[in-house]
Amino acid sequence: MVDSSGHGLLKPLQKLSDEEFWSFKELLRKEPEKFKLKPISWTKLENASREDLIMLLNTHYPGHTWDMVLSLFLQVNREDLSIMAQKKRRHKQSKYKKFMKTTFQTIWTSETNTHIPDRNYHVIIEPQYKALQTIFDSESEPVTAVITGRIGEGKTTFLKKAMLDWASGVLWQNHFQYVFFFSVFSLNNITELSLAELISSKLPESSETLDDILSDPKRILFILDGFDYLKFDLQLRTNLCNDWRKRLPTQFVLSSLLQKIMLPECSLLLELGQRSLPKTCRLLQYPRLIPIVGFSKQSVESYCVSFFGNEKGEEVSENLRNNKLIHLCNNPYLCWMFCSCLKWQLDMEEEGYIRAKTDSGFFTYFMVSAFKSAYASSPSKQNRAKLKTLCTLAVEGIWEKLFVFDSEDLRRNGISELDKAVWLRMKFLQNRGNHTVFYHPTLQAYFAAMFYFLRQDKDTHVPVIGSIPELLGKMYAYDQTQWLQTGIFLFGIASEQVASLLNPNFGFIQPKDVRQEIITYLKSLSQQECSEKLERPENLFTCLRDHQEERFVRQVIDLFEEITVDIRNSEVLSMTACNLQKSSKLKKLHLHIRKRVFSEILDPEFCNIEIFTDNRLCSFMTNYGDGSLFHTLLQLPHLKYLNLYGTNLSKDVIESLCSALRCSACQVEELLLGKCDISSEACGIIATSLINSKVKHLSLVENPLKSKGVMSLCETLKDPSCVLETLMLSYCCLTFIACGHLYEALLSNKHLSLLDLGSNFLEDAGVKLLCEALKDPNCTLEELWLSGCFLTSECCKEISAVLTCNKSLKTLKLGNNNIQDSGVKQLCEALRHPNCKLECLGLELCKFTSDCCEDLALTLITCKTLNSLNLDWKTLDHSGLVVLCEALSHKRCKLEMLGLDKSAFSEESQTLLQALEMKNTNLNILHYPWVEEERKKRGVRLIWKSKN
């Protein structure tokens, strides 16, 4: 019996004469070569019937059967049969299209919340709609397009409209024969499936078979929506599959499709929100982004007129403008909520005005108005009980990462069919096939947060629902941003203003208890001994913005003496500035401002200043370039530490920073400006600001200062009013010329104790100049870092002379230099000198051999001050290590830290080192012994993964 996938081809094949059918089979022997496929053996083809032939084609060439047969019909001069087959194919395609039109027309009518005529909606989305047409129509190759935007800005609605327009014959008619729409979060509870099963779930009866559909993948588009709410992570994988029939773990199927391993010739159209965009975009090949940016002022006004009618709509728009609320309605979902809430109030003849300036306030007005419209006569106790069932469903879903609910989920949480009908009418819930979802994911987050205000001690504990500290831990300690929206509402509802809206309708709500739980948890995060840390304070700032009660905000901010912020955009910058200026306890601030933030602020094309509603903040943002940022931050009363590592600072911004440093109110003592693209000229500005400032620690690592920049710093170091104690200049493009300037500064400066010159091209000539200064009794330098400075054994004579006469120098780092055996032996001789006071010596990667072990061993026994020796990355011979270990076991050895990578040694040598550690309990043998200390002093922060 013929396979159903070839049923449409059997009838045309039966119309071939025996002679034509024989020719057809002979031509089929070479046809696969056109598709770069292996031919079917002639023994199988020779005696195959028409039914057998179709089965062979489907087995050997899935997805190519139709194209091959249509081509062969033409080759045997039966164009009529080719036309007949194509008509059958188009007929089946039209059935699918009609089915999708009916389906999405229903969805568009019943599930979307535009509430405006289609013509008005088309005006609002016109730029994105044109982009959608252009991207796909202008490309002959497969395209991956991504609709981006925030929650509630209409991404899913836009995609549903695109699907409806394709099915209606309006969009992509010459490009795609099949368009499939999937909400991927509906796959959360499906552990395994095939792409074939997924596609089949969308096909009506009597439509084309999968083989027919997938025979031309270039004419297929997959629309994938809902990535923000996937339970599982989609990772960049190598063990993927190209077989669309094969059952695999669900995430493997999706990854194979996104990474173009499965059906690489098809096109993709994805909806990615703020949560999923960074993770999912890296899987895609050359994605084309189409941002959905929400409503403009004009769109909001047009929406209001469409929703209420001309007269009332204009009145509502004017109300929004006068009360400065129109910016909150640039989110289409919030705009719909606002209008719905207002309409319910008007229907109940209440005051038609909404006093809410936060998301939580908005959602609470909406929820209360909806309840009052449906349960006007119900007592508050009954309303509270009903609300609690909905909140329990929501919070259980959040903790389980569940966004699609079945009837059992509703029943278990006490939601009856009658309640469900009311929630559907209120648009708290909506049907999605046989399942139920919250009308919008943000609404689920709101009700989940509300749960924590309705719970009581007598309630039955539900194990899956976490506590408030556990919820906050998901947000702050572990950087799980999918919890952020719930956290925002938790903070917002905890305000007295929002709670006062709830009390008359749901009984007494006590936000004070929730606020105290928040404070207690955040206080634990601020403690040094706490293993959890505040990973992304911008999430905390977002939550505080929704609370807006000054006393609570200050109480939270003052819990932290150290904060690290990665400022990714102008909105994060505005929140950071607004919150940090309220701090009276902040001592250390690590601040990284990505380069594009300056463009967003200073270029109107990148920034809509309307989003900044606080007038003071508007001034701060627009005047960023004249120093408002640094004058705001550097006048915090207890701020001692500022780290801007990785922030691209222009000359103008440097001037602003230095101006703030010179203010008497500035208390900053540690200033870390590594990798800030500071030029020689800008370095001169920084140097001038150090005079009469309180800065004691300055890091300028990884900046192209060159010798000219160091010359400016040295002039400042010679000034008696400069109190700088630590100067970090590694990777600053310095040569021996810079050492000439440093020579003079070291002789006259009495404060500088640490100088880091690592990874500069100083060579032996430069170090010899430094040694001349170090031999002078007036030089008080205690630490000199010279790792990676292209030194040889030739400079070791001068260094040795310093070690025998300088009583101040305690640390000398010479790692990653070519000083070889002869250089090490000279240094050892100096270390054994009774006048040597050195305590810490770095010789890692210095290209010496085990022949130095006897010199090192004698030094360890003789030198009374050396307590730290770094020989990391050296694999010594076992015999040399034995000599070294004998010295380390000696009672006269004072060494406390030895830098060595134990794992790099032989098993015999590792056993020897273990025995040494057991015998000498004062000795620590460490790999990378100084890395953390050096990063800390240089201000290098590996957490910044952005590219400026």
ZAMARGU-4260 file (C-alpha; in steps of 0.2 Angstrom, whole numbers, plus 5000, padded with zeros to 4 digits):
<rodrens>
0) 5000/5000/5000 | 5007/5017/4995 | 5012/5029/5010 | 5000/5043/5013 | 5014/5056/5010
5) 5014/5051/4991 | 4995/5050/4989 | 4994/5066/4979 | 5007/5059/4966 | 5000/5041/4963
10) 4986/5047/4951 | 4997/5056/4939 | 5010/5042/4940 | 4996/5030/4935 | 4992/5040/4919
15) 5010/5036/4913 | 5010/5022/4899 | 5021/5007/4903 | 5034/5014/4891 | 5034/5031/4899
20) 5035/5024/4916 | 5050/5014/4911 | 5059/5030/4904 | 5053/5038/4920 | 5063/5025/4931
25) 5078/5026/4920 | 5079/5045/4921 | 5077/5043/4940 | 5094/5035/4941 | 5102/5051/4938
30) 5090/5064/4945 | 5096/5063/4963 | 5113/5070/4957 | 5104/5087/4955 | 5100/5087/4974
35) 5117/5080/4979 | 5109/5064/4984 | 5114/5046/4982 | 5104/5036/4969 | 5092/5021/4972
40) 5100/5005/4966 | 5093/4999/4949 | 5089/4982/4956 | 5076/4991/4967 | 5069/5002/4953
45) 5069/4990/4939 | 5054/4980/4945 | 5045/4993/4956 | 5027/4996/4953 | 5020/5014/4954
50) 5015/5012/4972 | 5032/5004/4976 | 5041/5019/4968 | 5033/5032/4978 | 5037/5022/4994
55) 5055/5021/4988 | 5056/5040/4985 | 5049/5044/5001 | 5061/5033/5010 | 5076/5038/5001
60) 5072/5057/4998 | 5061/5064/5011 | 5057/5082/5007 | 5063/5080/4989 | 5050/5068/4982
65) 5038/5081/4974 | 5052/5091/4966 | 5060/5076/4958 | 5043/5069/4951 | 5038/5086/4944
70) 5055/5087/4935 | 5054/5069/4928 | 5036/5072/4922 | 5043/5086/4911 | 5058/5075/4905
75) 5046/5062/4899 | 5036/5075/4890 | 5021/5074/4901 | 5019/5093/4906 | 5000/5089/4908
80) 5004/5077/4923 | 5016/5090/4931 | 5002/5103/4930 | 4989/5090/4937 | 5001/5086/4952
85) 5004/5105/4956 | 4986/5108/4956 | 4983/5095/4969 | 4997/5102/4979 | 4991/5119/4978
90) 4973/5113/4983 | 4980/5105/4999 | 4991/5121/5003 | 4975/5132/5002 | 4966/5121/5014
95) 4980/5124/5027 | 4979/5143/5023 | 4960/5144/5025 | 4962/5134/5041 | 4975/5146/5048
100) 4964/5161/5042 | 4949/5155/5052 | 4960/5151/5067 | 4969/5167/5068 | 4954/5178/5064
105) 4947/5170/5080 | 4963/5173/5090 | 4964/5191/5083 | 4946/5194/5088 | 4945/5186/5105
110) 4963/5185/5112 | 4971/5201/5107 | 4968/5217/5117 | 4971/5231/5104 | 4953/5237/5105
115) 4955/5249/5091 | 4951/5247/5072 | 4963/5238/5062 | 4967/5253/5051 | 4973/5262/5067
120) 4983/5248/5073 | 4992/5247/5055 | 4996/5266/5057 | 5004/5262/5074 | 5015/5247/5068
125) 5018/5254/5050 | 5037/5256/5052 | 5039/5238/5059 | 5027/5231/5046 | 5037/5238/5032
130) 5053/5231/5039 | 5045/5214/5040 | 5040/5215/5022 | 5057/5221/5016 | 5068/5209/5026
135) 5059/5194/5019 | 5055/5200/5001 | 5072/5207/4997 | 5081/5191/5002 | 5083/5175/4991
140) 5092/5166/5005 | 5084/5160/5021 | 5081/5174/5034 | 5081/5175/5053 | 5072/5190/5059
145) 5069/5194/5077 | 5055/5205/5085 | 5062/5214/5100 | 5055/5225/5114 | 5049/5225/5132
150) 5035/5215/5140 | 5018/5222/5135 | 5024/5232/5120 | 5015/5222/5108 | 5027/5209/5101
155) 5016/5194/5101 | 5001/5205/5095 | 5012/5210/5080 | 5016/5192/5076 | 4998/5187/5077
160) 4993/5200/5064 | 5007/5195/5053 | 5001/5177/5053 | 4983/5183/5050 | 4989/5194/5035
165) 4998/5179/5027 | 4984/5168/5029 | 4972/5181/5022 | 4983/5183/5006 | 4990/5201/5011
170) 5008/5197/5017 | 5022/5186/5009 | 5012/5179/4995 | 5026/5176/4983 | 5038/5170/4997
175) 5030/5158/5009 | 5019/5143/5005 | 5018/5138/5023 | 5019/5148/5039 | 5019/5139/5056
180) 5015/5149/5072 | 5021/5141/5089 | 5021/5148/5106 | 5036/5139/5112 | 5032/5140/5131
185) 5018/5128/5127 | 5032/5115/5126 | 5038/5118/5144 | 5030/5101/5150 | 5035/5091/5134
190) 5051/5082/5137 | 5053/5074/5120 | 5046/5077/5103 | 5051/5078/5084 | 5049/5093/5073
195) 5037/5082/5062 | 5026/5080/5077 | 5026/5099/5081 | 5021/5103/5063 | 5008/5090/5062
200) 5000/5097/5077 | 4995/5112/5067 | 4989/5103/5051 | 4971/5101/5048 | 4964/5085/5041
205) 4966/5082/5022 | 4980/5095/5021 | 4997/5090/5013 | 5008/5077/5021 | 5024/5082/5030
210) 5035/5076/5015 | 5025/5087/5003 | 5026/5102/5014 | 5045/5100/5018 | 5049/5096/5000
215) 5053/5115/4998 | 5059/5122/5014 | 5064/5139/5006 | 5045/5142/5006 | 5043/5139/5024
220) 5043/5151/5038 | 5042/5147/5057 | 5035/5160/5069 | 5041/5157/5086 | 5034/5166/5101
225) 5036/5166/5120 | 5055/5162/5123 | 5055/5173/5139 | 5044/5160/5147 | 5054/5144/5143
230) 5058/5133/5158 | 5074/5126/5150 | 5089/5135/5143 | 5093/5135/5124 | 5112/5133/5123
235) 5124/5134/5109 | 5126/5115/5106 | 5137/5104/5094 | 5128/5088/5097 | 5112/5093/5086
240) 5102/5083/5074 | 5096/5087/5056 | 5083/5073/5056 | 5066/5082/5058 | 5057/5065/5060
245) 5068/5060/5075 | 5061/5062/5093 | 5073/5071/5104 | 5073/5082/5120 | 5063/5097/5117
250) 5077/5109/5119 | 5087/5099/5106 | 5074/5101/5093 | 5072/5120/5096 | 5091/5122/5096
255) 5093/5112/5080 | 5080/5123/5071 | 5087/5139/5078 | 5105/5135/5074 | 5100/5130/5056
260) 5105/5112/5058 | 5087/5106/5055 | 5079/5112/5040 | 5093/5125/5036 | 5084/5132/5021
265) 5068/5138/5030 | 5066/5155/5037 | 5063/5160/5055 | 5054/5175/5064 | 5056/5175/5083
270) 5049/5186/5097 | 5063/5189/5110 | 5060/5199/5125 | 5073/5207/5137 | 5076/5190/5146
275) 5078/5179/5131 | 5087/5191/5118 | 5105/5189/5125 | 5104/5170/5127 | 5094/5166/5112
280) 5102/5178/5099 | 5119/5170/5100 | 5111/5154/5093 | 5105/5163/5077 | 5114/5166/5061
285) 5114/5184/5056 | 5098/5189/5064 | 5089/5205/5058 | 5081/5214/5072 | 5065/5223/5071
290) 5062/5233/5088 | 5044/5236/5094 | 5045/5252/5103 | 5028/5255/5110 | 5016/5269/5108
295) 5021/5287/5104 | 5011/5302/5111 | 5000/5302/5096 | 4997/5284/5096 | 4991/5285/5114
300) 4979/5299/5110 | 4973/5289/5095 | 4971/5274/5106 | 4960/5283/5118 | 4949/5290/5105
305) 4946/5273/5097 | 4943/5266/5115 | 4931/5279/5121 | 4925/5288/5106 | 4929/5305/5101
310) 4923/5317/5115 | 4928/5306/5130 | 4944/5299/5121 | 4950/5317/5119 | 4945/5321/5138
315) 4955/5306/5143 | 4970/5311/5133 | 4970/5328/5140 | 4969/5321/5158 | 4984/5310/5154
320) 4994/5325/5147 | 4990/5336/5162 | 4994/5323/5175 | 5010/5318/5166 | 5004/5300/5165
325) 5005/5299/5146 | 5023/5291/5147 | 5016/5276/5156 | 5004/5272/5142 | 5018/5271/5129
330) 5017/5252/5133 | 5002/5246/5124 | 4997/5233/5137 | 4997/5247/5151 | 4988/5258/5139
335) 4974/5245/5137 | 4974/5243/5156 | 4972/5261/5159 | 4958/5263/5148 | 4949/5247/5154
340) 4951/5253/5172 | 4945/5270/5168 | 4930/5263/5159 | 4925/5252/5174 | 4926/5267/5185
345) 4915/5277/5174 | 4902/5263/5172 | 4901/5262/5191 | 4899/5281/5191 | 4915/5283/5201
350) 4928/5297/5199 | 4936/5294/5182 | 4954/5297/5187 | 4968/5285/5191 | 4981/5291/5203
355) 4996/5279/5200 | 5013/5283/5194 | 5021/5266/5196 | 5018/5249/5188 | 5011/5242/5204
360) 4999/5256/5206 | 4993/5254/5189 | 4990/5235/5191 | 4982/5238/5208 | 4970/5251/5201
365) 4966/5239/5187 | 4963/5224/5198 | 4952/5233/5211 | 4942/5241/5197 | 4939/5224/5189
370) 4934/5216/5205 | 4922/5230/5209 | 4914/5229/5192 | 4911/5210/5195 | 4908/5209/5213
375) 4901/5226/5218 | 4890/5218/5232 | 4903/5205/5239 | 4910/5208/5256 | 4929/5211/5257
380) 4932/5194/5266 | 4924/5185/5251 | 4934/5195/5238 | 4950/5192/5247 | 4947/5173/5247
385) 4943/5173/5228 | 4959/5184/5225 | 4969/5172/5235 | 4965/5157/5224 | 4971/5167/5208
390) 4987/5173/5217 | 4991/5155/5223 | 4989/5149/5205 | 5000/5163/5199 | 5014/5161/5212
395) 5014/5142/5210 | 5017/5144/5191 | 5031/5157/5194 | 5040/5145/5205 | 5037/5130/5193
400) 5041/5141/5178 | 5023/5136/5172 | 5013/5148/5162 | 5000/5137/5153 | 4988/5129/5165
405) 4976/5114/5163 | 4959/5112/5172 | 4968/5101/5186 | 4979/5116/5190 | 4964/5128/5192
410) 4954/5115/5202 | 4969/5111/5214 | 4970/5130/5218 | 4952/5132/5222 | 4946/5140/5205
415) 4929/5134/5200 | 4922/5135/5183 | 4911/5150/5188 | 4926/5159/5195 | 4936/5155/5179
420) 4922/5162/5169 | 4923/5178/5179 | 4942/5179/5177 | 4940/5177/5158 | 4927/5191/5157
425) 4938/5202/5168 | 4953/5198/5156 | 4963/5191/5171 | 4964/5174/5161 | 4961/5169/5144
430) 4959/5152/5135 | 4973/5145/5125 | 4966/5130/5116 | 4961/5117/5130 | 4972/5127/5142
435) 4972/5143/5152 | 4985/5157/5153 | 4985/5173/5162 | 4979/5187/5150 | 4997/5193/5150
440) 5013/5186/5158 | 5015/5203/5168 | 4998/5200/5176 | 5004/5183/5182 | 5019/5191/5190
445) 5008/5204/5199 | 4996/5191/5206 | 5011/5181/5211 | 5018/5195/5221 | 5001/5199/5229
450) 5001/5181/5236 | 5014/5186/5249 | 5002/5200/5256 | 4987/5188/5257 | 4995/5173/5265
455) 4992/5169/5284 | 5001/5159/5297 | 4987/5146/5297 | 4988/5143/5278 | 4993/5126/5273
460) 5011/5126/5267 | 5014/5123/5248 | 5032/5116/5247 | 5034/5122/5229 | 5031/5141/5234
465) 5046/5149/5240 | 5047/5162/5254 | 5051/5181/5251 | 5070/5178/5255 | 5070/5164/5242
470) 5062/5175/5229 | 5074/5189/5232 | 5088/5177/5232 | 5083/5172/5214 | 5083/5190/5209
475) 5098/5197/5217 | 5110/5184/5223 | 5109/5173/5208 | 5105/5185/5194 | 5089/5176/5188
480) 5080/5190/5179 | 5065/5180/5176 | 5060/5184/5194 | 5063/5202/5192 | 5045/5207/5187
485) 5038/5198/5202 | 5050/5207/5213 | 5046/5224/5206 | 5028/5221/5211 | 5033/5214/5228
490) 5042/5231/5232 | 5028/5241/5224 | 5013/5233/5233 | 5023/5235/5249 | 5021/5254/5248
495) 5008/5262/5260 | 5000/5271/5245 | 4997/5255/5235 | 4991/5245/5251 | 4978/5259/5254
500) 4970/5255/5238 | 4968/5236/5243 | 4962/5238/5261 | 4944/5244/5257 | 4940/5229/5245
505) 4950/5215/5252 | 4952/5218/5270 | 4967/5224/5280 | 4984/5222/5270 | 4999/5224/5281
510) 5014/5229/5270 | 5025/5233/5284 | 5029/5214/5287 | 5034/5212/5269 | 5045/5227/5270
515) 5054/5221/5285 | 5057/5204/5277 | 5065/5213/5262 | 5076/5224/5274 | 5081/5208/5283
520) 5086/5199/5268 | 5095/5213/5260 | 5104/5217/5276 | 5111/5199/5276 | 5117/5202/5258
525) 5127/5217/5263 | 5136/5207/5276 | 5154/5203/5272 | 5153/5185/5279 | 5137/5181/5268
530) 5141/5169/5254 | 5127/5177/5243 | 5130/5194/5236 | 5120/5207/5227 | 5125/5203/5209
535) 5115/5216/5199 | 5110/5231/5210 | 5101/5238/5195 | 5088/5225/5198 | 5086/5232/5216
540) 5085/5250/5209 | 5071/5245/5197 | 5062/5238/5212 | 5064/5253/5222 | 5058/5264/5208
545) 5041/5255/5210 | 5041/5258/5228 | 5045/5277/5229 | 5043/5280/5247 | 5059/5290/5252
550) 5061/5283/5269 | 5061/5265/5264 | 5072/5268/5248 | 5085/5277/5259 | 5084/5263/5272
555) 5088/5250/5258 | 5102/5260/5250 | 5111/5263/5266 | 5112/5244/5269 | 5126/5243/5256
560) 5144/5251/5259 | 5150/5243/5242 | 5140/5242/5226 | 5145/5236/5208 | 5135/5242/5194
565) 5136/5238/5175 | 5127/5253/5167 | 5121/5245/5150 | 5109/5259/5145 | 5103/5276/5149
570) 5088/5270/5159 | 5100/5260/5171 | 5111/5276/5172 | 5096/5286/5178 | 5090/5274/5191
575) 5108/5272/5197 | 5111/5290/5199 | 5094/5293/5207 | 5097/5279/5220 | 5115/5282/5224
580) 5113/5300/5228 | 5101/5295/5242 | 5115/5285/5250 | 5124/5291/5266 | 5134/5275/5269
585) 5142/5270/5252 | 5160/5268/5253 | 5165/5258/5238 | 5158/5260/5220 | 5162/5250/5205
590) 5154/5258/5190 | 5155/5253/5172 | 5147/5263/5159 | 5146/5255/5142 | 5151/5266/5127
595) 5134/5266/5119 | 5126/5274/5135 | 5134/5291/5130 | 5126/5290/5113 | 5109/5286/5121
600) 5111/5302/5132 | 5118/5314/5120 | 5110/5309/5103 | 5091/5312/5102 | 5091/5298/5089
605) 5095/5285/5103 | 5086/5293/5118 | 5068/5297/5121 | 5070/5310/5136 | 5052/5308/5140
610) 5055/5292/5149 | 5064/5302/5163 | 5049/5309/5173 | 5058/5317/5187 | 5063/5335/5182
615) 5079/5334/5192 | 5083/5318/5183 | 5080/5326/5166 | 5092/5340/5170 | 5105/5327/5176
620) 5103/5317/5160 | 5104/5331/5148 | 5118/5339/5157 | 5128/5323/5158 | 5143/5330/5149
625) 5145/5345/5161 | 5149/5334/5176 | 5133/5331/5184 | 5136/5313/5186 | 5152/5314/5195
630) 5147/5329/5206 | 5132/5319/5211 | 5142/5303/5215 | 5158/5310/5222 | 5149/5321/5235
635) 5142/5305/5244 | 5148/5308/5262 | 5157/5291/5264 | 5162/5287/5247 | 5180/5282/5248
640) 5182/5271/5233 | 5177/5273/5214 | 5181/5260/5201 | 5177/5264/5183 | 5186/5250/5175
645) 5181/5247/5157 | 5171/5263/5155 | 5177/5273/5139 | 5180/5291/5146 | 5182/5305/5134
650) 5193/5320/5138 | 5177/5330/5142 | 5171/5317/5154 | 5188/5316/5162 | 5188/5335/5165
655) 5171/5333/5174 | 5177/5319/5185 | 5193/5329/5190 | 5182/5344/5193 | 5172/5334/5205
660) 5188/5327/5213 | 5194/5344/5217 | 5178/5348/5227 | 5181/5349/5246 | 5166/5338/5249
665) 5174/5323/5239 | 5181/5310/5250 | 5187/5298/5237 | 5204/5290/5242 | 5205/5276/5229
670) 5202/5280/5211 | 5203/5266/5198 | 5202/5271/5180 | 5209/5255/5171 | 5205/5252/5153
675) 5196/5269/5151 | 5205/5274/5135 | 5214/5288/5144 | 5226/5297/5133 | 5242/5306/5137
680) 5233/5323/5137 | 5219/5317/5148 | 5232/5309/5160 | 5239/5327/5162 | 5221/5333/5168
685) 5220/5318/5180 | 5238/5322/5187 | 5233/5341/5190 | 5218/5335/5200 | 5228/5325/5212
690) 5236/5341/5220 | 5227/5345/5236 | 5215/5330/5233 | 5212/5315/5245 | 5217/5302/5232
695) 5230/5290/5239 | 5227/5275/5227 | 5227/5278/5208 | 5225/5265/5195 | 5227/5269/5176
700) 5231/5252/5170 | 5227/5247/5152 | 5227/5265/5146 | 5239/5272/5132 | 5247/5285/5143
705) 5264/5283/5135 | 5279/5293/5142 | 5271/5310/5140 | 5257/5305/5152 | 5269/5298/5165
710) 5279/5314/5164 | 5263/5324/5170 | 5260/5311/5184 | 5278/5313/5189 | 5277/5332/5190
715) 5262/5330/5202 | 5272/5317/5212 | 5285/5330/5216 | 5272/5342/5223 | 5272/5341/5242
720) 5253/5342/5242 | 5251/5326/5233 | 5247/5312/5245 | 5247/5297/5232 | 5253/5281/5240
725) 5249/5268/5226 | 5251/5271/5208 | 5246/5257/5196 | 5253/5259/5178 | 5254/5241/5170
730) 5250/5240/5152 | 5252/5259/5149 | 5263/5258/5133 | 5278/5265/5143 | 5297/5264/5138
735) 5313/5267/5147 | 5310/5286/5144 | 5296/5285/5157 | 5309/5278/5169 | 5319/5294/5168
740) 5304/5304/5174 | 5300/5292/5188 | 5318/5293/5194 | 5316/5311/5198 | 5299/5308/5206
745) 5305/5294/5217 | 5319/5305/5224 | 5307/5319/5230 | 5291/5310/5234 | 5289/5304/5252
750) 5271/5296/5251 | 5272/5284/5236 | 5274/5266/5243 | 5269/5255/5228 | 5273/5258/5210
755) 5266/5245/5197 | 5275/5246/5180 | 5271/5228/5174 | 5269/5224/5156 | 5278/5239/5149
760) 5293/5239/5137 | 5305/5246/5150 | 5320/5234/5146 | 5336/5234/5156 | 5340/5252/5152
765) 5324/5258/5161 | 5326/5247/5176 | 5344/5253/5178 | 5337/5271/5180 | 5324/5266/5193
770) 5338/5257/5202 | 5348/5273/5203 | 5333/5281/5212 | 5331/5266/5223 | 5349/5266/5229
775) 5346/5284/5236 | 5342/5285/5254 | 5328/5298/5250 | 5318/5285/5241 | 5305/5277/5252
780) 5296/5265/5239 | 5291/5249/5247 | 5284/5239/5232 | 5290/5239/5214 | 5281/5228/5201
785) 5291/5224/5186 | 5283/5208/5179 | 5284/5207/5160 | 5295/5222/5157 | 5307/5213/5144
790) 5321/5212/5157 | 5337/5201/5155 | 5350/5195/5167 | 5360/5211/5163 | 5349/5222/5175
795) 5351/5210/5189 | 5368/5217/5195 | 5359/5234/5198 | 5344/5226/5206 | 5356/5216/5218
800) 5364/5232/5222 | 5348/5240/5227 | 5343/5225/5238 | 5359/5226/5248 | 5357/5245/5252
805) 5339/5249/5252 | 5330/5247/5268 | 5312/5252/5262 | 5309/5240/5248 | 5300/5225/5254
810) 5292/5218/5238 | 5300/5216/5221 | 5290/5207/5207 | 5301/5202/5192 | 5290/5188/5185
815) 5289/5184/5166 | 5306/5191/5162 | 5321/5183/5154 | 5333/5184/5169 | 5338/5166/5167
820) 5350/5156/5179 | 5364/5169/5180 | 5351/5183/5185 | 5343/5172/5199 | 5360/5168/5206
825) 5365/5186/5207 | 5348/5190/5216 | 5351/5176/5228 | 5368/5182/5233 | 5360/5199/5236
830) 5346/5191/5247 | 5359/5183/5258 | 5367/5199/5262 | 5364/5204/5280 | 5357/5222/5274
835) 5344/5215/5263 | 5326/5218/5270 | 5316/5211/5255 | 5301/5201/5261 | 5292/5196/5244
840) 5300/5191/5228 | 5292/5186/5211 | 5302/5175/5199 | 5287/5166/5190 | 5290/5162/5172
845) 5308/5169/5173 | 5316/5155/5162 | 5328/5148/5174 | 5332/5130/5177 | 5334/5118/5192
850) 5352/5122/5193 | 5347/5137/5203 | 5339/5126/5217 | 5355/5126/5227 | 5356/5145/5227
855) 5338/5147/5231 | 5339/5134/5245 | 5354/5143/5253 | 5345/5159/5252 | 5329/5152/5260
860) 5340/5147/5275 | 5350/5163/5276 | 5338/5177/5272 | 5329/5182/5288 | 5316/5193/5280
865) 5310/5184/5265 | 5293/5176/5268 | 5285/5175/5251 | 5293/5168/5235 | 5283/5165/5219
870) 5290/5152/5207 | 5274/5148/5199 | 5273/5140/5182 | 5290/5132/5185 | 5292/5113/5184
875) 5308/5110/5193 | 5317/5093/5191 | 5313/5081/5206 | 5331/5082/5211 | 5331/5101/5212
880) 5314/5101/5221 | 5322/5089/5234 | 5335/5102/5238 | 5322/5116/5239 | 5311/5106/5250
885) 5325/5102/5262 | 5328/5121/5264 | 5310/5124/5266 | 5310/5111/5281 | 5324/5120/5289
890) 5321/5128/5306 | 5329/5144/5300 | 5318/5146/5284 | 5305/5160/5287 | 5296/5157/5271
895) 5277/5157/5273 | 5271/5157/5255 | 5278/5148/5240 | 5271/5150/5223 | 5270/5133/5213
900) 5258/5124/5203 | 5258/5107/5212 | 5248/5099/5198 | 5261/5102/5185 | 5274/5091/5194
905) 5276/5072/5193 | 5267/5061/5205 | 5283/5058/5215 | 5286/5077/5216 | 5268/5080/5222
910) 5270/5067/5236 | 5286/5076/5241 | 5277/5093/5242 | 5262/5086/5252 | 5274/5079/5264
915) 5283/5096/5266 | 5266/5105/5269 | 5262/5092/5283 | 5279/5095/5291 | 5280/5114/5289
920) 5263/5120/5294 | 5267/5138/5292 | 5270/5136/5273 | 5257/5138/5260 | 5260/5132/5243
925) 5249/5141/5230 | 5245/5142/5212 | 5241/5160/5206 | 5246/5167/5223 | 5245/5185/5219
930) 5232/5186/5205 | 5218/5192/5216 | 5228/5205/5225 | 5235/5212/5209 | 5217/5213/5201
935) 5210/5221/5216 | 5224/5234/5217 | 5223/5237/5198 | 5204/5238/5199 | 5202/5224/5185
940) 5185/5217/5185 | 5182/5202/5175 | 5163/5203/5177 | 5162/5216/5164 | 5159/5205/5148
945) 5154/5220/5137 | 5164/5227/5122 | 5165/5245/5123
</rodrens>
